[in-house]
Amino acid sequence: MRPGVAAVVLVSTVAGVAAGVWWDRTHPPAPALQQQVAGELGEHGAEEWFALQRRYGTRYSRNAEEWVARDFFQDKRGGVFVDVGANDPRTENNTYFLEATLDWSGIAIDAMGEFAPDYARYRPRTRFFALFVSDVSDTMEDFFVPTLGPLGATNNRAFAERDGGPVEARKVRTITLNDLLAHEKIEKVDFVSMDIELSEPKALAGFDIERYRPDLVCIESHQPVRQAILDYFQRHHFVVVGKYLGLDPQNLYFTRAQQ
């Protein structure tokens, strides 16, 4: 059975979660700790966070992305993923566990080509592409890499410079998801993960989501692009997974609306 879904979402933007905490209902954490976590995620988010941590343990993803995917698919084996903005193949990666433990395979795309050797070494079931996912293919996109924190690499210079550190400017070739998936002869996608620092709406514009019909989409949703993301999924008859509201302050999780 799928988790419950909701059509509207308001997501907290607080940072930080109690990543090392374990909650057993028969032996709950100290009241001060409960209050702290609830203050960060809200009561529902804190309860769901601890429940997933108790069930799945440590994770490779930065936030709750891996736990949510495992919970939604109930540790299904042999699925297919598309990981846009995949970054490092293992560290803070949303699909590494799926491949390494559950025999998933798929596509990883990141504009930072320096990740390619480690994908070849550690991710044998993943095809890695050093490209910038956008609404058009075969153009050159400006891309800015904060040298002190490459997780914030983006085509938005102001966003890349927000922490005040040096930024390396690059040019990266673009591709649409439609073109890449067609080239790789992928007909069905189970899970899409997308984290590309404000470029999500353009990437979605080049993705025929009603053709590929992913069961779950995890997408980062910074405030400036959140409404555009919500509007896209509403147009294509996807809804927010209600079970995970408030659990993850960085991402939204969508699934197909039941017809």
C-alpha positions as a printed Julia matrix, in Angstrom:
259×3 Matrix{Float64}:
  0.0    0.0     0.0
  1.29   3.46   -0.84
  1.83   6.03    1.91
 -0.86   8.68    2.31
 -0.73  11.62   -0.06
 -1.68  15.27    0.15
 -2.29  17.81   -2.6
 -0.88  20.86   -0.81
  2.29  21.3     1.19
  3.95  23.97    3.32
  7.52  22.95    4.04
  9.66  24.16    6.92
 13.01  25.59    5.91
 14.81  25.04    9.2
 18.22  23.42    8.98
 19.48  20.49   10.97
 17.96  17.29   12.31
 18.85  15.05   15.19
 20.74  12.59   13.04
 22.25  10.57   15.86
 19.14  10.15   17.97
 17.14   6.96   18.4
 13.56   7.07   19.66
 11.82   4.08   21.2
  8.22   4.82   22.19
  8.64   2.71   25.33
 11.81   4.62   26.27
 11.42   8.1    24.78
 14.29  10.58   24.76
 14.69  13.2    27.43
 12.03  15.93   27.3
 14.62  18.55   26.37
 15.72  16.5    23.35
 12.15  15.84   22.27
 11.46  19.54   22.45
 14.57  20.39   20.45
 13.79  17.99   17.61
 10.11  18.94   17.53
 11.19  22.57   17.34
 13.28  21.81   14.26
 10.89  19.54   12.39
  7.57  19.9    14.16
  5.95  17.1    16.13
  4.89  15.1    13.06
  8.28  15.47   11.39
 10.17  14.49   14.53
  8.01  11.43   15.1
  8.45  10.25   11.51
 12.2   10.97   11.56
 12.77   8.82   14.64
 10.53   6.08   13.29
 12.5    5.86   10.05
 15.81   5.99   11.86
 14.73   3.2    14.17
 13.7    1.09   11.18
 16.52   1.78    8.72
 19.5    2.91   10.8
 22.37   4.9     9.34
 22.11   6.34    5.85
 24.25   7.58    2.97
 22.02  10.51    1.96
 22.48  13.94    3.51
 18.96  14.24    4.85
 16.13  11.69    4.92
 16.14  10.98    1.17
 17.42   7.41    1.41
 15.07   6.52    4.27
 12.09   7.91    2.36
 12.97   5.95   -0.79
 13.41   2.73    1.18
 10.19   3.31    3.09
  8.13   4.22    0.02
  9.35   1.25   -2.02
  9.5   -1.09    1.0
 13.07  -2.1     0.08
 11.97  -3.21   -3.38
 14.79  -4.82   -5.34
 15.89  -4.17   -8.89
 14.32  -0.77   -9.49
 15.47   1.96  -11.87
 16.53   5.43  -10.73
 17.45   8.74  -12.34
 19.68  10.84  -10.07
 19.99  14.45  -11.28
 22.67  16.42   -9.44
 24.02  13.14   -8.14
 27.34  14.54   -6.85
 29.67  12.07   -5.08
 28.81   8.41   -5.85
 28.7    7.37   -2.18
 28.92  10.28    0.24
 25.63  12.14    0.81
 24.19  10.25   -2.15
 20.5    9.4    -2.51
 20.85   6.26   -4.64
 24.02   4.52   -3.47
 22.23   2.23   -1.01
 19.62   1.31   -3.62
 22.32   0.12   -6.0
 24.79  -1.39   -3.52
 22.27  -3.27   -1.38
 19.03  -3.59   -3.35
 20.41  -4.16   -6.9
 18.9   -1.03   -8.43
 20.43   0.47  -11.57
 20.08   3.73  -13.39
 21.4    7.06  -14.58
 23.41   9.6   -12.61
 23.94  13.09  -14.01
 26.1   15.84  -12.58
 27.69  18.88  -14.18
 30.91  18.2   -12.24
 32.8   15.72  -14.39
 35.4   15.02  -11.72
 32.98  12.53  -10.17
 33.16  10.23  -13.22
 36.14   8.07  -12.13
 34.57   7.19   -8.78
 31.26   6.34  -10.44
 33.14   3.96  -12.72
 34.89   2.45   -9.71
 32.1    2.24   -7.13
 28.83   2.26   -9.1
 28.94  -0.54  -11.71
 25.16  -0.49  -12.26
 25.06   3.29  -12.81
 25.74   5.13  -16.06
 27.23   8.53  -15.2
 26.99  11.62  -17.43
 28.84  14.89  -16.86
 26.12  17.19  -18.21
 23.83  20.0   -17.07
 20.17  18.94  -17.14
 17.99  21.7   -18.58
 15.06  22.41  -20.9
 17.21  22.26  -24.07
 20.03  20.0   -25.22
 23.41  20.75  -26.76
 23.91  24.3   -25.53
 26.64  25.54  -23.18
 25.55  26.62  -19.7
 27.44  28.82  -17.23
 28.16  26.82  -14.09
 29.64  28.06  -10.81
 31.37  25.83   -8.28
 32.02  27.14   -4.75
 35.53  25.9    -4.04
 34.83  25.55   -0.31
 31.58  23.62   -0.72
 30.93  22.05   -4.14
 27.56  20.67   -2.99
 26.27  24.18   -3.75
 27.43  24.19   -7.38
 24.82  25.85   -9.61
 24.24  27.91  -12.75
 23.18  30.81  -10.51
 26.25  32.88   -9.63
 24.58  34.74   -6.76
 23.49  31.45   -5.19
 26.99  30.0    -5.57
 28.51  33.08   -3.94
 26.05  33.26   -1.02
 28.61  32.05    1.54
 31.23  34.54    0.46
 33.9   32.07   -0.65
 35.66  31.84   -4.02
 33.74  30.45   -6.99
 35.11  28.68  -10.06
 33.27  29.51  -13.3
 32.85  26.75  -15.89
 30.94  25.97  -19.08
 28.95  22.71  -19.2
 26.96  21.14  -22.04
 23.23  20.81  -21.48
 20.85  17.94  -22.07
 17.18  17.31  -21.43
 16.1   14.28  -19.47
 13.89  13.3   -22.38
 16.85  13.2   -24.76
 19.13  11.37  -22.34
 16.57   8.72  -21.39
 15.71   8.15  -25.04
 19.39   7.81  -25.94
 19.9    5.3   -23.12
 16.73   3.4   -24.1
 15.13   3.7   -20.67
 11.38   3.16  -20.86
 10.36   3.2   -17.19
 11.72   4.99  -14.13
 10.8    4.09  -10.56
 12.58   6.84   -8.63
 13.75  10.3    -9.65
 16.04  12.3    -7.37
 16.74  15.92   -8.37
 19.0   18.36   -6.53
 20.4   21.08   -8.81
 20.25  24.3    -6.79
 17.44  26.41   -8.32
 17.58  24.78  -11.78
 14.87  22.23  -11.02
 12.08  24.02  -12.98
 14.16  24.1   -16.19
 15.12  20.46  -15.78
 11.48  19.49  -15.25
 10.49  21.41  -18.39
 12.6   18.96  -20.4
 11.14  15.86  -18.75
  7.99  14.09  -19.98
  6.96  12.88  -16.55
  3.64  11.5   -17.8
  5.51   9.22  -20.2
  8.03   7.86  -17.7
  5.59   7.87  -14.75
  8.02   7.61  -11.83
  6.48   6.2    -8.66
  8.41   8.62   -6.45
 10.17  11.93   -7.09
 12.45  13.51   -4.49
 13.19  17.11   -5.46
 15.02  19.89   -3.66
 12.79  22.95   -3.35
 14.45  26.19   -2.36
 11.99  29.0    -1.73
 12.59  30.92   -5.01
 11.57  27.92   -7.14
  9.18  26.08   -4.83
  5.97  27.4    -6.34
  7.12  26.58   -9.87
  7.88  23.03   -8.71
  4.48  22.65   -7.07
  2.74  24.01  -10.17
  4.58  21.56  -12.45
  3.58  18.5   -10.47
  0.0   19.67  -10.11
 -0.27  20.12  -13.9
  0.96  16.58  -14.41
 -1.3   14.99  -11.79
  1.3   14.28   -9.13
  0.69  14.94   -5.44
  2.85  15.39   -2.39
  3.36  12.27   -0.28
  1.63  13.33    2.92
  3.42  10.84    5.15
  6.71  12.69    4.72
  5.52  16.27    5.21
  7.86  18.06    7.58
 10.29  15.17    7.72
 12.86  16.66    5.36
 13.32  20.45    5.29
 15.2   20.4     1.97
 13.02  18.29   -0.32
  9.5   17.63   -1.54
  8.35  14.08   -2.34
  5.78  13.48   -5.07
  3.9   10.46   -6.36
  1.24   9.98   -9.05
 -2.28  10.88   -8.07
 -4.6    7.92   -7.91
 -7.0    8.09  -10.82
